[in-house]
């Protein structure tokens, strides 16, 4: 069955300042990097935090998750455009002292070259959770409902419990990836090694990756089976069965204003 394309009219605009929020330089895009926020899941609060720090550390696009309160000013799966995907911001920090990668990749200049050539997509998600007294907590000590928790039988990046990416988030991500891969001619082939340090990712090979492809000390994104299934389906026809089988789906227990995304030729900011 044919899946729906991205509806550009539903993209929400919450732009950072051109001078303090991102770098308004245009470079060819080769990679799309998936992140999760590991923070408050309100997308506008997340974007406001980027706006206040003025570090030019941000993602071009943000995907909202399930609202944690009644009457929230966003819906599950909303896509927010923070700055044009033509431009770039700091989002990898591969040269962090905590990152255990080969020295040849661990320098600021290499990090910057990767960031300039990539598009960051941020999913609002609490990330790893702790379990105490029968309840699940974020790192900020806020509660997460049991039905929004996924348990990995074997720990992923040090944690058994993670906040689930919602079905609406994964569908919005699929539509964005389909659109951006077509727009920038980025390969949509599924990368079986994307859930750990990936030499292809670090080497700047074109494709879709996660932050964990570049960093040993972070956990975004975690390998939720429904996310893997979407990525495999997106790249269908580009991978052999053998390549896809190399990625072991982890064993789990189930517990504003609207604008179009700019094309590279758009002159508006």
Buried (B, 14 or more C-beta within 10 A) or exposed (E): EEEEEBEBEBBBEBBBEEEEBBBEEEBEBBBBBBBBBBBBBBBBBBBEBBBEEEEBBBBBBBBBBBBBEEEBEBEBBBBBBBBBBBBBBBBBBBBBEEBEBEEEBBEEEBBBEBBBBBBBBBBBBBBBBBBEEEEBBBEEEEEBEEEBBBBBEEEBBEBBBBBBBBEBBBBBBBBBBBBBBEBBEBBBBBBBBBBBBBEBBBEBBBBBBBBBBBBEBBBBBBBBEBBBEBBBEBBEEBBEEEBBEEBEBBEBEEBEEEBBBBEEEEEEE
